[in-house]
Amino acid sequence: MSEIQLIELTVNGQRYDLAIEPRRTLVDVLRHDLSLTGTHVGCEHGICGACTILVDGAPARACLMFAAQVEGADIRTVESLANSDGSMGDLQQCFSEHHGLQCGFCTPGFLMLAEGFLREEVEPSREEIREVVASNICRCTGYQTIVDAVEDCAGRRRAALQQVLSSEVTPSAD
């Protein structure tokens, strides 16, 4: 008889109460129990990066974690990147504009890897971006378009932040 464990997960800001076997991987729970199929299953050994998600803001391989390990953590999947109206978020838009995807299988993992990286590094160099994206595997793009997309998104986010900061410093005409 299988042991069942009750856990509480917070995924994309929503709380879920689950009864699962302790040996269930996070990627399986996300896909099969929560129907968040944007997180892909590739190698199941943590090598390819297709299952990359964010756990407390840091990229992590969902295939290497038991769901019970992340109870109490803030988990984000690729579904969290879309805008509230369902349109593509800025990083997704940059990937689209720079053709940073072809078959699309690895794309969710690259998006989450890049999202975690850009939260830590607001002004990355191309070399830093190359080093980060090298940790995931893509057989189609050759990586250059992914690097271009991440670099463009970083620039757009810096410009948006600068605009907000400039508007806060500018005195009103009242």
N, C-alpha and C positions, 0 to 999 in steps of 0.2 A: 504494500500500500504506500502511495506517495504521501509525503508530508506536504502540507499546505501552509503557507505563511501569508499573513495579512500585511500589506505594505501600503504606504501612501506616497505617491509620486506627484511632483509638481512639474508638469510638462507644458511649455509655452504659456506659462501663467495660469494654467488650469490644474486644479487638484483632482487626482484620481485615487480611489480606494480600490485595491486589487487583492484578490486571493490567488496566489501563484505558488508554483513549486519553487523552492529556494534556488534551484539550479538553472532557472530560466535566465537567459541573457537579456540584457536591456534591449538590444536590437529586435529580438523576437517579441518582447512585450510591446515595444513601440509599434511594430508592424501588425502583429496579430491580435493583441488585446485592445490597443488604442486606435488602430486603423490609420496610423501615421506612416504611410508607406513611402514617404519621400526619403527616409533613411534606408539606404540600400544595403543588401548583404552581398559581399563579394567573396573574399578569400576566407573569412571566418578565422583568420589568424592575426589580424591587426596590421597586416602589411599594406593592403591596397588603399585604405582610407575611405572607401565608399560609404562606410557606416559612421563617419565622423559627425559628432554632435557637439554641443557645448554643455559642459557640466560646471556650474558656478562660473560661467564665462570663459572657461578654458576648453580648447578642443580635446576631445576624448574619443576613443574607438568604442562604439556601443557593442561591438561583437565580443570584446574582451571583458566586459563588465557584467556582473550579475545585476539584475534589476534591484534586488534587495540592497546592494552596495550603495545605491544613490538615493536611498530614502532620505528625505529632508534636503536634498540638493535642488538647485534650480536647473532644470534640464531644458535645453532649447534644441529644436529640430529645424530642418530647412523650412518647414511650414511657417515658422515664426518670422521669416524674413519678408513675407509679403506685407504690403500696406493693409490697413484696416478695411479698405474697400475691395481687397482682393487683388489689386494691381501689384505688379512687381515692385519690390523694394529697390533701393538704389544699387545695391551690389548685384542683384539679379539683372537689373537693367544694364549695368556695365558689362556683365557677362554676355548678355544678348547683343549689345552694340558692338562688342569686340570679337564676337564669334568665339567666346571662351568655352564653347561646348560643341560637340558634334553628335555622338550617339547619345550623350546625356547620362549615361550610367554613373559616371564618376562625379558628375556636376554637383549633386547635393553635398557630397563630402568636401569638395573644393570650396563650395560656398560657405560651409560652416567653418572650415579651417581658416578661410580668409576673414570671415566675420570675427572670429576670436582673435586673430592676429591684428586686425585693424582696430579693435577695441584697446589693444595694448600699445600699438605703434601707430601714431597718427601721421607721421611723416617718414614712411619707410623708403629705403633706397630700392632700386630694381634688384640689386644683389640680395638684399634681405628678403624681398618677395620671392625671388627664385629659390632661395634656401628653404623658405617655409613651404612653398608649393611642391618642392621635391619630395616631401614626405608622403604625398599621395601619388597614386599611379593613374595615368591616363594613357590609353593606347591610341588615341585619335588626334589630339590637338597639337602635340609637339610642345605644349606648355607656354609658348610665347604669347598666345592670345589670352591665356589665363593671367599671365604676369601683366599684360597690358590692361586687362579688366580691373585687376586689383589696384594697380597704380592709378588708374583713372578714378576709381571709386575713392581712394584715399585723397586724391586732389579735390574731388567734389565735396567730400566731407569737410576738408580743411577750409575750403572756400565758404561753405555754408556756415561753419562755426565762426569764421572771421566776420561774416556778414551779421550774424547775431551779436557778436561781441561789439562790432562797430555801432550797431543800432542802440545798444545799451549804453554806450559811452557818449553818444551824440545827445546834447541837451535838447529838450523839446522846445518848440517855438511858443509855448504858453506864456 
